[in-house]
Amino acid sequence: MIEKKQFLPNSVMRFCTTELKIEPINKYMKSIGIEEFETFAGIRADEPKRVAKLRNTLHAPLATSGVTQADVQAFWKQNSFDLGLEFRDKVTPLGNCDLCFMKGGYQLASLIQQKPSRATWWAAQEEKIKGRFSKDKPTYQQMINFSKSQIDMFDKNEESIACFCGD
């Protein structure tokens, strides 16, 4: 998609969802002979800004039914299959596209710090196209470099001192 367009998706031209989700399902449905169908999105009731952006051709049954992130988490905890995605401060940091340029800078930096190789593809795309996913954040290569230059303040293998808090 990026090679074909010769520019990167960004906050002004967010063509990822259209090109990678909407158009493929439309083409697939037509390829199996179905011309008319309804499309559903997994947008929850606790995402009102996203619900407000929906067009009439897209339905959000989770939002309509009042399903929230807490409900989704409870559902997965009751089932044997779980993606194991972290849930922190009402956000699933690795949900959807792992290092999407729409995520906040702190969130991106944290995810790259955890696993710098996660940003390799993103940095390669910026280099290949000679462009940026986001003009208001460092490049993905800069974020990789920064994550590698940071050191942990404490030794992760350091043992705690035995303590009996009543002493």
C-alpha positions as CSV (number, residue, x, y, z in Angstrom):
1,M,0.0,0.0,0.0
2,I,2.8,2.4,1.0
3,E,4.9,1.6,-2.1
4,K,1.9,2.0,-4.4
5,K,0.9,5.4,-2.9
6,Q,4.5,6.5,-2.4
7,F,3.7,8.3,0.8
8,L,2.9,7.3,4.4
9,P,-0.4,7.4,6.1
10,N,-0.5,10.2,8.6
11,S,-3.0,12.1,10.8
12,V,-4.2,14.1,7.8
13,M,-4.3,11.2,5.3
14,R,-5.3,8.2,7.4
15,F,-5.9,5.7,4.6
16,C,-4.9,2.6,6.6
17,T,-8.4,1.6,7.7
18,T,-9.9,2.2,4.3
19,E,-7.1,0.4,2.3
20,L,-6.5,-2.5,4.7
21,K,-9.9,-3.2,6.2
22,I,-12.9,-1.6,4.4
23,E,-11.8,-2.1,0.8
24,P,-10.6,-5.7,1.3
25,I,-13.9,-6.8,2.9
26,N,-15.9,-5.0,0.2
27,K,-13.8,-6.8,-2.5
28,Y,-14.1,-10.1,-0.8
29,M,-17.9,-9.9,-0.4
30,K,-18.3,-9.0,-4.1
31,S,-16.0,-11.9,-5.0
32,I,-18.3,-14.4,-3.4
33,G,-21.4,-12.8,-5.0
34,I,-22.7,-10.6,-2.2
35,E,-23.3,-7.1,-3.4
36,E,-25.3,-5.7,-0.4
37,F,-24.2,-6.2,3.2
38,E,-23.9,-4.4,6.5
39,T,-20.5,-3.6,8.1
40,F,-20.0,-3.6,11.8
41,A,-17.2,-2.0,13.8
42,G,-16.0,-3.1,17.3
43,I,-16.4,0.4,18.8
44,R,-17.5,0.4,22.4
45,A,-19.9,2.6,24.3
46,D,-17.0,4.1,26.3
47,E,-15.5,5.5,23.0
48,P,-18.0,8.3,22.3
49,K,-15.7,10.3,20.0
50,R,-15.2,7.3,17.8
51,V,-18.9,6.5,17.8
52,A,-19.7,10.1,16.8
53,K,-17.4,9.7,13.7
54,L,-19.3,6.7,12.3
55,R,-21.1,7.0,9.0
56,N,-24.5,5.7,8.4
57,T,-23.1,2.7,6.5
58,L,-21.2,1.4,9.6
59,H,-22.8,0.0,12.7
60,A,-21.4,-0.3,16.2
61,P,-23.5,-2.8,18.1
62,L,-21.1,-2.8,21.1
63,A,-21.7,0.9,21.5
64,T,-25.4,0.6,21.0
65,S,-25.6,-2.1,23.6
66,G,-23.6,-0.2,26.1
67,V,-20.6,-2.5,26.1
68,T,-17.5,-1.0,27.7
69,Q,-13.8,-1.9,27.9
70,A,-14.5,-3.4,31.3
71,D,-17.1,-5.7,29.8
72,V,-14.7,-6.8,27.0
73,Q,-12.0,-7.6,29.6
74,A,-14.5,-9.5,31.7
75,F,-15.6,-11.5,28.6
76,W,-12.1,-12.6,27.8
77,K,-11.3,-13.5,31.4
78,Q,-14.3,-15.9,31.2
79,N,-13.0,-17.7,28.1
80,S,-10.1,-20.0,27.4
81,F,-8.8,-17.8,24.6
82,D,-7.2,-14.5,25.3
83,L,-5.0,-12.3,23.1
84,G,-3.1,-11.4,26.3
85,L,-3.1,-7.7,25.4
86,E,-2.2,-5.4,28.3
87,F,-4.9,-3.1,29.6
88,R,-3.6,0.1,31.2
89,D,-5.4,3.3,32.1
90,K,-8.5,2.5,29.9
91,V,-6.2,1.8,27.0
92,T,-4.9,-1.3,25.3
93,P,-1.5,-0.1,24.2
94,L,-0.9,-2.8,21.6
95,G,-4.5,-2.9,20.4
96,N,-5.0,-2.5,16.6
97,C,-1.8,-1.3,14.9
98,D,1.1,-1.8,17.4
99,L,2.9,1.5,16.8
100,C,0.2,3.6,15.1
101,F,1.2,7.2,14.6
102,M,-2.1,8.2,16.1
103,K,-0.9,6.9,19.5
104,G,0.5,9.4,22.0
105,G,4.3,10.0,22.1
106,Y,4.6,8.6,25.6
107,Q,2.7,5.4,24.6
108,L,4.9,4.9,21.6
109,A,8.1,5.5,23.5
110,S,7.0,3.1,26.2
111,L,6.2,0.3,23.7
112,I,9.5,0.9,21.8
113,Q,11.4,0.9,25.1
114,Q,9.8,-2.5,25.9
115,K,10.8,-4.0,22.6
116,P,12.8,-1.8,20.2
117,S,12.5,-4.2,17.3
118,R,8.8,-3.4,17.3
119,A,9.7,-0.2,15.5
120,T,12.0,-1.6,12.9
121,W,9.3,-1.9,10.2
122,W,8.0,1.6,10.9
123,A,11.5,3.1,10.7
124,A,12.2,1.3,7.4
125,Q,9.0,2.7,5.9
126,E,9.9,6.2,6.8
127,E,13.4,5.7,5.4
128,K,12.2,4.0,2.2
129,I,9.6,6.7,1.4
130,K,11.8,9.5,2.8
131,G,8.8,10.7,4.8
132,R,7.3,10.7,8.2
133,F,4.2,9.1,9.7
134,S,4.0,12.0,12.1
135,K,5.5,15.5,11.9
136,D,4.9,16.3,15.5
137,K,6.9,13.3,16.9
138,P,10.4,12.1,16.4
139,T,11.0,9.6,13.5
140,Y,10.7,6.0,14.4
141,Q,14.4,5.6,14.0
142,Q,15.0,8.4,16.5
143,M,12.6,6.7,18.9
144,I,14.5,3.4,18.5
145,N,17.8,5.2,19.1
146,F,16.5,7.0,22.2
147,S,15.1,3.7,23.6
148,K,18.5,2.1,23.2
149,S,20.3,5.0,24.9
150,Q,18.2,4.8,28.0
151,I,19.3,2.7,30.9
152,D,17.4,1.2,33.7
153,M,17.9,3.0,37.0
154,F,17.9,-0.3,39.0
155,D,19.2,-3.8,38.4
156,K,16.1,-5.9,37.6
157,N,17.8,-8.9,39.2
158,E,18.4,-7.1,42.5
159,E,17.0,-9.1,45.4
160,S,14.8,-7.4,48.0
161,I,16.1,-7.2,51.5
162,A,14.2,-9.6,53.8
163,C,12.0,-7.5,56.0
164,F,9.4,-8.1,58.7
165,C,7.5,-4.9,58.8
166,G,6.7,-5.4,62.5
167,D,10.4,-5.0,63.5
